[in-house]
Amino acid sequence: MKTILKLKLNSDPRWADLASKNLEEILVDHAYCEQKAASTGISLIVHYPEKERLVDELTALVAEEWEHFDRVVKELRKRNLPLGRPRRDEYVVQLMAHVRKGGPRERQLMDQLLVSSLIEARSCERFKLLWLHLQDRDPELSQFYYELMASEA
């Protein structure tokens, strides 16, 4: 059963306009976000192999996130843009600071899953903003973000 996570605060409405002015940076950042999501899933599988249902769910998630990474890299190449280097994502760093260290493993897992859910919810919200904002400017990229938004929702 999928539950939709509602963010308390929406992104600044100006974000999509700013992002559309630097699509190379957005696409590179997006590629690495997909890579990090896949890596997080793998890490959770390694740390909680006894949780069979979690392993099954995360295995599917890792495959999906890696497929998204591949799609973003192909989009970069199609636009003759380099993958570039990952940047430090302060939003993610600040969220990860709320994952409690030590204590019961179940609590750590719950914290990690909640933080990951918030990151995914924000990504989905921003995919929607890009989809809508790029419809007239770059219909192909708009469709690309629509498809990713639909798969993340």
VOLUM-82943 format. One record per atom (N, C-alpha, C): atom name; residue in three letters; x, y, z. Coordinates in Angstrom, 1 decimal. Atoms other than C-alpha are relative to their C-alpha. Last residue first. Example, Ala and Ser with C-alpha at 12.3 -4.5 7.8 and 13.67 -1.06 7.14 Angstrom:
BEGIN
N,SER,-0.9,-1.1,0.0
CA,SER,13.7,-1.1,7.1
C,SER,-0.8,1.1,0.8
N,ALA,0.9,-1.2,0.0
CA,ALA,12.3,-4.5,7.8
C,ALA,0.9,1.2,0.0
***
This chain:
BEGIN
N,ALA,1.3,-0.3,-0.8
CA,ALA,4.0,9.6,-6.8
C,ALA,-0.5,-1.3,0.6
N,GLU,-0.3,-0.2,-1.4
CA,GLU,7.6,8.8,-7.9
C,GLU,-1.2,0.2,0.9
N,SER,-0.6,1.2,-0.6
CA,SER,6.6,7.1,-11.2
C,SER,0.4,0.2,1.5
N,ALA,1.1,1.1,-0.1
CA,ALA,4.2,9.9,-12.2
C,ALA,0.6,-1.2,0.7
N,MET,1.0,-0.4,-1.0
CA,MET,6.8,12.6,-11.4
C,MET,-1.0,-1.1,0.2
N,LEU,-0.7,0.2,-1.3
CA,LEU,9.4,10.8,-13.5
C,LEU,-0.9,0.3,1.2
N,GLU,-0.1,1.5,-0.2
CA,GLU,7.0,10.6,-16.4
C,GLU,0.7,-0.3,1.3
N,TYR,1.3,0.5,-0.2
CA,TYR,6.1,14.3,-16.1
C,TYR,0.1,-1.5,0.3
N,TYR,0.3,-0.2,-1.4
CA,TYR,9.7,15.2,-15.8
C,TYR,-1.4,-0.4,0.4
N,PHE,-0.9,0.8,-0.7
CA,PHE,10.5,13.6,-19.2
C,PHE,-0.3,0.1,1.5
N,GLN,0.5,1.3,0.0
CA,GLN,7.4,15.2,-20.7
C,GLN,0.9,-1.0,0.9
N,SER,1.2,0.0,-0.8
CA,SER,8.7,18.6,-19.6
C,SER,-0.7,-1.4,0.1
N,LEU,-0.5,0.1,-1.4
CA,LEU,12.1,17.7,-21.0
C,LEU,-1.2,0.1,0.9
N,GLU,-0.6,1.4,-0.2
CA,GLU,10.5,17.0,-24.4
C,GLU,0.4,-0.2,1.4
N,PRO,1.0,1.0,-0.2
CA,PRO,8.2,20.1,-24.2
C,PRO,0.5,-1.4,0.2
N,ASP,-0.8,1.2,0.4
CA,ASP,11.1,22.5,-23.6
C,ASP,-1.0,-1.2,0.2
N,ARG,-1.4,-0.3,0.3
CA,ARG,9.8,26.1,-23.3
C,ARG,0.8,-1.2,-0.5
N,ASP,-0.2,-0.9,1.2
CA,ASP,6.1,25.6,-23.6
C,ASP,1.4,0.2,-0.4
N,GLN,0.9,0.5,1.0
CA,GLN,5.7,22.6,-21.1
C,GLN,0.1,0.8,-1.3
N,LEU,-0.7,0.2,1.2
CA,LEU,8.8,23.6,-19.1
C,LEU,-0.9,-0.4,-1.2
N,HIS,-0.8,-1.2,0.4
CA,HIS,7.1,25.2,-16.1
C,HIS,0.6,-0.2,-1.4
N,LEU,0.9,-1.1,0.3
CA,LEU,4.5,22.5,-15.7
C,LEU,0.7,1.1,-0.6
N,TRP,0.9,0.5,1.0
CA,TRP,6.9,19.5,-15.8
C,TRP,-0.9,1.2,-0.5
N,LEU,-0.8,0.0,1.2
CA,LEU,9.5,21.4,-13.8
C,LEU,-0.9,-0.4,-1.2
N,LEU,-0.3,-1.4,0.3
CA,LEU,7.0,22.1,-11.0
C,LEU,0.7,0.1,-1.4
N,LYS,1.3,-0.6,0.5
CA,LYS,5.8,18.5,-11.1
C,LYS,0.2,1.5,-0.4
N,PHE,0.2,0.6,1.3
CA,PHE,9.4,17.2,-10.9
C,PHE,-1.3,0.6,-0.6
N,ARG,-0.8,-0.8,1.0
CA,ARG,9.8,19.6,-8.0
C,ARG,0.0,-0.5,-1.4
N,GLU,0.6,-1.4,0.1
CA,GLU,7.0,18.1,-6.0
C,GLU,0.7,0.8,-1.1
N,CYS,1.3,0.1,0.8
CA,CYS,8.2,14.6,-6.8
C,CYS,-0.6,1.3,-0.2
N,SER,-0.4,0.2,1.4
CA,SER,11.7,15.5,-5.6
C,SER,-1.2,-0.1,-0.9
N,ARG,-0.5,-1.3,0.6
CA,ARG,10.3,17.0,-2.4
C,ARG,0.4,-0.2,-1.5
N,ALA,1.2,-0.9,0.1
CA,ALA,8.3,13.8,-1.7
C,ALA,0.4,1.3,-0.6
N,GLU,0.7,0.5,1.2
CA,GLU,11.4,11.6,-2.4
C,GLU,-1.2,0.9,-0.2
N,ILE,-0.8,-0.3,1.2
CA,ILE,13.5,13.6,0.1
C,ILE,-0.8,-0.4,-1.3
N,LEU,0.1,-1.4,0.2
CA,LEU,10.7,13.4,2.7
C,LEU,0.8,0.5,-1.2
N,SER,1.3,-0.4,0.5
CA,SER,10.4,9.7,2.2
C,SER,-0.2,1.5,-0.3
N,SER,0.1,0.3,1.4
CA,SER,14.1,9.2,2.6
C,SER,-1.3,0.3,-0.7
N,VAL,-0.8,-1.0,0.7
CA,VAL,14.0,11.1,5.9
C,VAL,0.0,-0.3,-1.5
N,LEU,0.8,-1.2,0.0
CA,LEU,11.1,8.8,7.0
C,LEU,0.8,1.2,-0.7
N,LEU,1.1,0.1,1.0
CA,LEU,12.9,5.7,5.9
C,LEU,-0.8,1.3,0.0
N,GLN,-0.6,0.0,1.3
CA,GLN,16.1,6.6,7.7
C,GLN,-1.1,0.0,-1.1
N,ASP,-0.5,-1.3,0.3
CA,ASP,14.3,7.5,10.9
C,ASP,0.5,0.1,-1.4
N,MET,1.2,-0.9,0.2
CA,MET,12.3,4.3,10.8
C,MET,0.5,1.4,-0.3
N,LEU,0.6,0.3,1.3
CA,LEU,15.5,2.3,10.3
C,LEU,-1.2,0.9,-0.3
N,GLN,-0.9,-0.5,1.0
CA,GLN,17.2,4.1,13.2
C,GLN,-0.5,-0.3,-1.4
N,ARG,0.2,-1.5,0.0
CA,ARG,14.2,3.4,15.4
C,ARG,0.9,0.6,-1.1
N,GLU,1.3,-0.3,0.6
CA,GLU,14.2,-0.3,14.5
C,GLU,-0.2,1.5,-0.1
N,ARG,-0.2,0.0,1.4
CA,ARG,18.0,-0.5,15.2
C,ARG,-1.4,0.4,-0.7
N,PRO,0.5,1.1,0.6
CA,PRO,17.4,0.6,18.8
C,PRO,0.1,0.1,-1.6
N,GLY,1.4,0.3,-0.4
CA,GLY,19.7,3.2,20.1
C,GLY,-0.5,-1.2,-0.8
N,GLY,0.1,0.8,-1.2
CA,GLY,22.7,4.6,18.3
C,GLY,-1.4,-0.3,0.3
N,LYS,-1.1,0.9,0.0
CA,LYS,22.6,7.5,15.9
C,LYS,-0.1,-0.8,1.3
N,ARG,-0.7,0.2,-1.3
CA,ARG,19.3,9.3,15.4
C,ARG,1.0,-1.1,-0.2
N,VAL,-0.1,1.5,-0.1
CA,VAL,18.5,10.3,11.8
C,VAL,0.8,-0.2,1.3
N,HIS,1.1,0.5,-0.8
CA,HIS,17.7,14.0,12.2
C,HIS,-0.1,-1.5,0.2
N,ALA,-0.4,-0.3,-1.4
CA,ALA,21.0,15.1,10.8
C,ALA,-1.0,-0.4,1.0
N,MET,-0.7,1.1,-0.5
CA,MET,20.0,13.4,7.6
C,MET,0.5,0.2,1.5
N,LEU,0.9,1.1,-0.3
CA,LEU,17.5,16.1,7.0
C,LEU,0.6,-1.2,0.6
N,GLN,0.8,-0.4,-1.2
CA,GLN,20.1,18.8,7.3
C,GLN,-1.0,-1.0,0.4
N,VAL,-0.9,0.1,-1.2
CA,VAL,22.5,16.9,5.0
C,VAL,-0.8,0.4,1.2
N,VAL,-0.2,1.4,-0.4
CA,VAL,19.7,16.3,2.5
C,VAL,0.8,-0.1,1.2
N,TYR,1.4,0.5,-0.4
CA,TYR,18.8,20.0,2.2
C,TYR,0.1,-1.4,0.6
N,GLU,0.3,-0.4,-1.4
CA,GLU,22.5,20.9,2.2
C,GLU,-1.4,-0.4,0.5
N,ASP,1.4,-0.5,-0.1
CA,ASP,23.1,18.9,-0.9
C,ASP,-0.3,0.3,1.4
N,ARG,0.5,0.3,-1.4
CA,ARG,26.9,18.6,-1.4
C,ARG,-1.4,0.6,0.0
N,ARG,-0.1,-1.1,-0.9
CA,ARG,27.5,18.6,-5.1
C,ARG,-0.5,-0.4,1.3
N,PRO,1.1,-0.2,-0.9
CA,PRO,28.1,15.6,-7.4
C,PRO,0.3,1.2,0.9
N,ARG,-0.2,0.5,-1.3
CA,ARG,30.6,16.0,-10.2
C,ARG,-1.2,0.3,0.9
N,GLY,-0.6,-0.9,-1.1
CA,GLY,30.0,16.4,-13.8
C,GLY,0.1,-0.7,1.3
N,LEU,0.6,0.4,-1.3
CA,LEU,27.6,14.3,-15.9
C,LEU,0.5,0.9,1.1
N,PRO,-0.8,1.0,-0.8
CA,PRO,28.7,16.2,-19.0
C,PRO,-0.8,-0.3,1.3
N,LEU,-0.4,-0.5,-1.3
CA,LEU,26.1,17.9,-21.3
C,LEU,0.8,-1.1,0.8
N,ASN,-1.5,-0.3,0.1
CA,ASN,25.8,17.2,-25.0
C,ASN,0.5,0.6,1.3
N,ARG,-0.2,-1.5,0.0
CA,ARG,22.0,17.6,-24.7
C,ARG,1.4,0.3,0.0
N,LYS,0.8,-0.5,1.1
CA,LYS,21.4,13.9,-25.6
C,LYS,0.2,1.5,-0.2
N,ARG,-0.8,0.3,1.2
CA,ARG,24.2,13.1,-23.2
C,ARG,-0.7,0.5,-1.2
N,LEU,-1.2,-0.9,0.0
CA,LEU,22.4,14.8,-20.3
C,LEU,0.8,-0.2,-1.3
N,GLU,0.5,-1.4,0.3
CA,GLU,19.1,13.1,-21.2
C,GLU,1.2,1.0,0.0
N,LYS,0.3,0.0,1.5
CA,LYS,20.9,9.7,-21.3
C,LYS,-0.5,1.4,-0.4
N,VAL,-1.3,0.0,0.7
CA,VAL,22.4,10.4,-17.8
C,VAL,-0.2,0.1,-1.5
N,VAL,-0.5,-1.4,-0.1
CA,VAL,18.9,11.3,-16.6
C,VAL,1.3,0.1,-0.7
N,ARG,0.8,-1.0,0.9
CA,ARG,17.4,8.1,-18.0
C,ARG,0.6,1.4,0.1
N,ASP,-0.3,0.2,1.4
CA,ASP,20.2,6.0,-16.5
C,ASP,-0.7,0.9,-0.9
N,PHE,-1.4,-0.6,0.2
CA,PHE,19.7,7.6,-13.1
C,PHE,0.4,-0.2,-1.4
N,HIS,0.1,-1.4,0.1
CA,HIS,16.0,6.8,-13.4
C,HIS,1.3,0.7,-0.2
N,GLU,0.6,-0.2,1.4
CA,GLU,16.7,3.2,-14.2
C,GLU,-0.2,1.5,-0.2
N,TRP,-1.1,0.1,1.0
CA,TRP,18.9,3.2,-11.1
C,TRP,-0.4,0.2,-1.4
N,GLU,-0.8,-1.2,-0.1
CA,GLU,16.0,4.6,-9.0
C,GLU,1.2,-0.1,-1.0
N,GLU,0.7,-1.2,0.5
CA,GLU,13.7,1.9,-10.3
C,GLU,0.8,1.2,0.0
N,ALA,0.1,0.2,1.4
CA,ALA,16.1,-1.0,-9.7
C,ALA,-0.7,1.2,-0.7
N,VAL,-1.4,-0.2,0.5
CA,VAL,16.9,0.3,-6.2
C,VAL,0.0,-0.1,-1.5
N,LEU,-0.3,-1.4,0.0
CA,LEU,13.1,0.6,-5.5
C,LEU,1.4,0.3,-0.6
N,ALA,0.8,-0.6,1.1
CA,ALA,12.4,-3.0,-6.6
C,ALA,0.3,1.5,-0.1
N,THR,-0.6,0.5,1.2
CA,THR,15.2,-4.3,-4.3
C,THR,-0.7,0.6,-1.3
N,LEU,-1.2,-0.8,0.4
CA,LEU,14.0,-2.0,-1.6
C,LEU,0.7,-0.5,-1.3
N,GLU,0.5,-1.3,0.4
CA,GLU,10.5,-3.6,-1.5
C,GLU,1.2,0.9,-0.5
N,ASP,0.7,0.1,1.3
CA,ASP,12.0,-7.1,-1.5
C,ASP,-0.5,1.4,-0.5
N,VAL,-0.9,0.4,1.0
CA,VAL,14.5,-6.3,1.2
C,VAL,-0.7,0.0,-1.4
N,LEU,-0.8,-1.2,0.3
CA,LEU,11.9,-4.6,3.3
C,LEU,1.0,-0.2,-1.1
N,ARG,0.9,-0.8,0.8
CA,ARG,9.7,-7.7,3.0
C,ARG,0.7,1.4,-0.4
N,GLU,0.2,0.5,1.3
CA,GLU,12.6,-9.9,4.0
C,GLU,-1.0,0.9,-0.8
N,LYS,1.3,-0.5,0.3
CA,LYS,13.7,-8.0,7.0
C,LYS,-0.4,-0.2,-1.4
N,GLU,0.9,0.8,-0.7
CA,GLU,16.7,-10.1,8.0
C,GLU,-1.5,0.4,-0.3
N,PRO,0.3,1.2,0.8
CA,PRO,18.9,-8.4,5.5
C,PRO,-1.1,-0.9,0.5
N,TYR,1.2,0.7,-0.5
CA,TYR,18.6,-5.1,7.4
C,TYR,-0.4,-1.2,-0.8
N,HIS,0.1,-0.2,-1.4
CA,HIS,22.0,-3.3,7.1
C,HIS,-1.2,-0.8,0.6
N,VAL,-1.1,0.6,-0.6
CA,VAL,22.8,-4.6,3.6
C,VAL,-0.1,0.1,1.6
N,ILE,0.1,1.4,0.2
CA,ILE,19.3,-3.9,2.4
C,ILE,1.2,-0.7,0.7
N,LEU,1.0,0.6,-0.9
CA,LEU,19.4,-0.5,3.9
C,LEU,-0.1,-1.5,-0.1
N,SER,-0.5,-0.1,-1.3
CA,SER,22.7,0.3,2.1
C,SER,-1.0,-0.6,1.0
N,ILE,-1.0,1.1,-0.1
CA,ILE,21.3,-0.9,-1.2
C,ILE,0.6,0.0,1.4
N,GLY,0.7,1.3,0.0
CA,GLY,18.3,1.4,-0.8
C,GLY,0.9,-1.2,0.2
N,THR,0.6,0.1,-1.3
CA,THR,20.6,4.3,0.1
C,THR,-0.8,-1.3,0.1
N,SER,-1.0,0.4,-1.0
CA,SER,22.7,3.6,-2.9
C,SER,-0.6,-0.1,1.4
N,ALA,-0.3,1.4,0.2
CA,ALA,19.6,3.7,-5.2
C,ALA,1.0,-0.5,1.0
N,ALA,1.2,0.8,-0.4
CA,ALA,18.5,7.0,-3.7
C,ALA,0.2,-1.5,-0.2
N,LYS,0.0,0.1,-1.5
CA,LYS,22.0,8.4,-3.9
C,LYS,-1.2,-0.8,0.5
N,GLN,-1.1,0.9,-0.5
CA,GLN,22.2,7.5,-7.6
C,GLN,0.0,-0.2,1.5
N,GLU,0.5,1.4,0.4
CA,GLU,18.8,9.1,-8.3
C,GLU,1.0,-1.0,0.5
N,CYS,1.1,0.3,-1.0
CA,CYS,19.9,12.3,-6.4
C,CYS,-0.5,-1.4,-0.3
N,TYR,-0.7,0.4,-1.2
CA,TYR,23.2,12.2,-8.5
C,TYR,-1.1,-0.3,1.1
N,ALA,-0.7,1.2,0.2
CA,ALA,21.3,12.3,-11.7
C,ALA,0.5,-0.6,1.3
N,HIS,1.0,1.1,0.1
CA,HIS,19.0,15.0,-10.5
C,HIS,0.6,-1.3,-0.1
N,ASP,0.4,0.2,-1.4
CA,ASP,22.0,17.2,-9.5
C,ASP,-1.1,-1.1,0.0
N,VAL,-1.1,0.6,-0.7
CA,VAL,23.4,16.8,-13.0
C,VAL,-0.4,-0.4,1.4
N,LEU,-0.1,1.4,0.4
CA,LEU,20.0,17.5,-14.5
C,LEU,1.1,-0.7,0.6
N,ILE,1.1,0.8,-0.5
CA,ILE,19.5,20.6,-12.4
C,ILE,0.1,-1.5,-0.4
N,GLU,-0.2,0.2,-1.4
CA,GLU,23.0,21.9,-13.1
C,GLU,-1.1,-0.8,0.6
N,GLU,-1.2,0.9,-0.1
CA,GLU,22.6,21.5,-16.8
C,GLU,0.2,-0.4,1.5
N,LEU,0.4,1.4,0.1
CA,LEU,19.1,23.0,-16.6
C,LEU,1.1,-1.0,0.1
N,ASN,-1.2,0.7,-0.1
CA,ASN,20.3,26.3,-15.4
C,ASN,-0.3,-1.5,0.0
N,LYS,-1.1,-0.8,0.6
CA,LYS,17.7,28.8,-16.4
C,LYS,1.4,-0.7,0.2
N,SER,0.1,0.1,1.5
CA,SER,14.9,26.3,-15.9
C,SER,1.1,0.8,-0.7
N,ALA,-0.5,1.2,0.5
CA,ALA,15.9,26.0,-12.3
C,ALA,0.1,-0.1,-1.5
N,LEU,-1.5,0.0,-0.2
CA,LEU,15.4,29.6,-11.6
C,LEU,0.6,-1.2,-0.5
N,ASP,-0.6,-0.9,0.9
CA,ASP,12.0,29.5,-13.2
C,ASP,1.5,0.1,0.2
N,ALA,0.0,0.6,1.4
CA,ALA,11.1,26.3,-11.4
C,ALA,0.6,1.0,-1.0
N,TRP,-1.1,1.0,0.2
CA,TRP,12.2,27.8,-8.0
C,TRP,0.0,-0.6,-1.4
N,ARG,-1.0,-0.5,0.9
CA,ARG,10.1,30.9,-8.3
C,ARG,1.0,-1.0,-0.3
N,PRO,0.5,0.0,1.3
CA,PRO,7.1,29.2,-6.7
C,PRO,1.0,0.4,-1.1
N,ASP,0.3,-1.3,0.5
CA,ASP,9.1,28.6,-3.6
C,ASP,-0.4,0.0,-1.4
N,SER,-1.2,-0.7,0.5
CA,SER,8.9,24.9,-2.8
C,SER,-0.5,1.4,-0.4
N,ASN,-0.3,0.2,1.4
CA,ASN,5.8,23.9,-0.8
C,ASN,1.3,0.7,-0.4
N,LEU,-0.3,-1.2,0.7
CA,LEU,5.8,23.7,3.0
C,LEU,0.3,-0.3,-1.5
N,LYS,0.6,-1.1,-0.8
CA,LYS,4.2,21.0,5.1
C,LYS,0.2,1.3,-0.8
N,LEU,-1.0,-0.9,-0.5
CA,LEU,4.9,18.3,2.5
C,LEU,-0.7,1.2,0.7
N,LYS,0.3,-1.4,0.2
CA,LYS,2.2,15.7,2.1
C,LYS,1.1,0.9,0.6
N,LEU,-0.5,-0.8,-1.1
CA,LEU,3.4,12.1,2.0
C,LEU,-0.2,1.5,-0.4
N,ILE,-0.6,-1.3,0.5
CA,ILE,1.3,9.9,-0.2
C,ILE,0.4,0.9,1.2
N,THR,0.5,-1.1,-0.7
CA,THR,0.9,6.4,1.2
C,THR,0.6,1.3,-0.6
N,LYS,-0.8,-1.3,0.1
CA,LYS,1.4,3.4,-1.0
C,LYS,-0.7,1.1,0.7
N,MET,0.8,-1.2,0.0
CA,MET,0.0,0.0,0.0
C,MET,0.9,1.2,0.0
***
